[in-house]
Amino acid sequence: MPAPVPRAPASSDVIEIERALNRISYLNSRVRQHDRLMAMAGLRLDRAAVALLRQMADSGPLRPGELAARLEVEASHITRQVQQLRKAGYVSRAPDPDDRRAQRVELTPAGRDAIDRIRATSSRGMQMALAEWTPAELERLATLFHGMVDDFLAHATEGEESEGRAGVVEPWVGVAGVRGGVVEAGDGVAGGDGAARSH
């Protein structure tokens, strides 16, 4: 059995990053914030539906099982969600070209329009919140965020390969706004209520 990973104390910088991520998580997890975003986008979608549409917009057509794995939810949950989104006209099913017995879920034009509206509305809110940041600061922030997500994903993959090893935890345990390596701060920032700039 592999030796446990040493539990070295976190540096003060890592502690502050974890605190910042939890603040983002709090902003992102408020129901009223999601409702405000949907009202501004002119849509009536729950958080699970938005997460599924976002994933499909980023990844393209996927099998339901692949969607479940990427969103880290049960396959039955994806099945129900896809059925609801099909009825609403946001997604459709098509034969998988790699296996005609299987099907893939893909966005319809209405689904693409919905996610475009959500992202545009969310981005406007974030643009307002970050209005005093310089272009260089924003570019640096985007680079660092992507680098952090890549490292989170790499760490999660290593953890899955050695599952059951003592002392191994996902880097975002306790951070509800960062799951599967995705930080969706836009939903939480849109419309205000963000923390004061502190850099």
Secondary structure, DSSP 8 states (H G I E B T S, - for coil): -----------HHHHHHHHHHHHHHHHHH-HHHHHHHHHHHT----HHHHHHHHHHHHH-SB-HHHHHHHHTS-HHHHHHHHHHHHHTTSEEEEEETTEEEEEEEEE-HHHHHHHHHHHHHHHHHHHHHTTTS-HHHHHHHHHHHHHHHHHHHHHHHHHHHTTT-TT---TTTT-TTEETTEE-HHHHHTTS-------
